[in-house]
Amino acid sequence: MKINQIFIFFVLLISVGCKNNSNEKKEILFLYRTGSGFNDYSAYDDMLLLHNHEDTSMSGEDLYKIARLYEDTVKADKPVEEIYFIKDNSLISVPKRSMDSGLWSDLMEYTIITFGFRNKDIWSMEKPVELFSITLWNNSKYKTFYVRKEKKSIDSILRLTFTDL
């Protein structure tokens, strides 16, 4: 499936449809896909833009449900392992066709949360995959929780804010 098809599918599937005070539709838009990997293994990281959302309009639990749905339905020739949620800002036009280190350092400031998913067998494209990590972001700073290693439950991690860390 081409990126344009993924973009259209995702907007139709996940569009929140609520209106804010300016009567603009709240949407979650596909922003960019980048590759990552090591040795012979490679995967994708997808960045999703929260368009017209207030900072408090969606909870960590809400974003996890969307990430889980996205992970379960996204089509790609490699696993999509990381899903980044990025707040809307003037630096972004969607979808992005290229990414450079300068743009990524700017986007880090607007990143809210990242969900990392892994299959038990990293070489497998089979679904379902498990939640592996949750990274909370605040102004380019972040803290990653590895779900299997943490004593906290997923729910308690999702309720944290960066100031709680």
C-alpha positions as CSV (number, residue, x, y, z in Angstrom):
1,M,0.0,0.0,0.0
2,K,1.4,3.4,-0.9
3,I,1.9,6.1,1.6
4,N,-0.9,8.2,0.1
5,Q,-3.3,5.3,0.5
6,I,-2.2,4.8,4.1
7,F,-2.7,8.5,4.7
8,I,-6.2,8.6,3.2
9,F,-7.2,5.3,5.0
10,F,-5.9,6.6,8.3
11,V,-7.6,9.9,8.1
12,L,-10.9,8.3,7.2
13,L,-10.5,5.6,9.9
14,I,-9.3,7.7,12.8
15,S,-10.7,11.1,12.2
16,V,-12.1,12.2,15.5
17,G,-14.8,14.3,14.0
18,C,-15.3,16.5,17.0
19,K,-15.3,20.3,16.6
20,N,-13.3,22.7,18.6
21,N,-14.2,26.3,19.3
22,S,-13.0,27.4,15.8
23,N,-15.2,24.7,14.2
24,E,-12.1,23.0,12.7
25,K,-12.2,19.2,12.5
26,K,-9.9,17.3,14.9
27,E,-7.9,14.8,13.0
28,I,-5.0,12.4,13.3
29,L,-3.0,12.6,10.1
30,F,-0.1,10.5,8.8
31,L,3.0,12.7,8.8
32,Y,6.0,10.6,8.0
33,R,7.5,7.1,7.9
34,T,11.1,6.5,8.6
35,G,13.2,3.3,8.6
36,S,15.1,1.9,11.5
37,G,17.0,-1.3,12.2
38,F,20.2,-3.1,12.9
39,N,22.1,-5.8,11.0
40,D,19.7,-7.5,8.6
41,Y,16.6,-6.5,10.6
42,S,14.7,-3.3,9.6
43,A,11.3,-1.8,10.6
44,Y,9.4,1.5,10.3
45,D,8.6,4.3,12.7
46,D,5.5,6.2,11.8
47,M,4.8,9.8,12.9
48,L,1.2,10.9,13.3
49,L,0.1,14.5,13.6
50,L,-2.6,15.5,16.1
51,H,-4.3,18.3,14.1
52,N,-6.5,20.8,15.9
53,H,-6.2,19.0,19.3
54,E,-5.9,20.9,22.5
55,D,-3.1,19.7,24.9
56,T,-5.7,18.1,27.2
57,S,-8.2,16.8,24.6
58,M,-6.8,13.3,24.5
59,S,-5.5,11.2,27.3
60,G,-2.6,8.7,27.2
61,E,-5.2,5.9,27.2
62,D,-7.0,7.5,24.2
63,L,-3.7,7.7,22.3
64,Y,-2.8,4.1,23.2
65,K,-6.1,2.9,21.8
66,I,-5.5,4.8,18.6
67,A,-1.9,3.5,18.4
68,R,-3.1,-0.1,19.0
69,L,-5.8,0.3,16.2
70,Y,-3.2,1.8,13.9
71,E,-0.7,-1.0,14.6
72,D,-3.3,-3.6,14.0
73,T,-4.5,-2.2,10.7
74,V,-1.4,-0.5,9.1
75,K,0.0,-2.3,6.0
76,A,3.7,-2.2,5.2
77,D,6.4,-4.4,3.8
78,K,8.2,-4.3,7.2
79,P,6.9,-4.1,10.7
80,V,5.8,-0.7,12.0
81,E,7.4,-0.7,15.5
82,E,7.2,2.9,16.7
83,I,4.3,5.2,16.6
84,Y,4.9,8.8,17.5
85,F,2.1,11.3,18.3
86,I,3.2,14.9,17.5
87,K,1.2,18.1,18.3
88,D,0.3,20.3,15.5
89,N,2.6,23.3,14.8
90,S,3.6,25.7,12.1
91,L,6.7,23.6,11.1
92,I,4.6,20.8,9.7
93,S,2.8,20.1,6.4
94,V,1.4,16.7,5.8
95,P,2.5,14.2,4.6
96,K,6.2,15.0,4.8
97,R,8.2,13.8,1.8
98,S,11.6,14.1,3.4
99,M,13.0,14.3,6.9
100,D,16.3,15.8,8.0
101,S,18.0,16.1,11.3
102,G,17.0,19.7,11.7
103,L,13.3,19.0,11.2
104,W,13.5,16.0,13.5
105,S,15.1,18.1,16.3
106,D,12.3,20.7,15.8
107,L,9.6,18.0,15.9
108,M,11.0,16.5,19.1
109,E,9.8,19.6,20.9
110,Y,6.2,18.8,19.8
111,T,6.2,15.0,20.3
112,I,3.9,13.9,23.1
113,I,4.1,10.1,23.3
114,T,5.7,7.2,21.4
115,F,4.4,3.6,21.6
116,G,6.8,0.9,20.7
117,F,5.4,-2.5,19.5
118,R,7.3,-5.7,19.0
119,N,6.4,-9.2,17.9
120,K,7.8,-12.0,20.1
121,D,9.8,-13.1,17.1
122,I,11.3,-9.9,15.7
123,W,11.7,-11.5,12.2
124,S,8.0,-12.2,12.0
125,M,5.4,-10.0,10.2
126,E,2.6,-11.8,12.1
127,K,0.1,-9.9,14.1
128,P,-0.8,-9.3,16.9
129,V,2.3,-7.6,18.3
130,E,2.8,-6.6,21.9
131,L,3.4,-3.2,23.4
132,F,7.1,-3.0,24.2
133,S,7.7,0.5,25.3
134,I,6.0,3.9,26.1
135,T,8.0,7.1,25.8
136,L,6.7,10.2,27.3
137,W,8.0,13.5,25.8
138,N,8.1,17.1,27.0
139,N,10.0,19.8,25.1
140,S,12.5,17.4,23.5
141,K,13.1,15.6,26.8
142,Y,11.8,12.1,27.2
143,K,11.6,9.1,29.5
144,T,11.1,5.6,28.1
145,F,9.3,2.8,30.0
146,Y,9.9,-0.7,28.9
147,V,6.6,-2.4,29.6
148,R,7.9,-5.9,30.4
149,K,10.6,-4.6,32.8
150,E,8.5,-2.0,34.6
151,K,6.8,-2.7,37.9
152,K,4.1,-0.2,36.8
153,S,1.1,-1.3,34.8
154,I,0.5,0.2,31.3
155,D,-2.4,2.1,32.8
156,S,-0.3,3.8,35.5
157,I,2.4,4.7,32.9
158,L,-0.2,6.3,30.6
159,R,-1.5,8.4,33.5
160,L,1.9,9.9,34.2
161,T,2.9,13.3,33.0
162,F,6.5,14.3,32.4
163,T,6.6,16.2,35.6
164,D,5.8,13.0,37.5
165,L,8.9,11.3,36.2
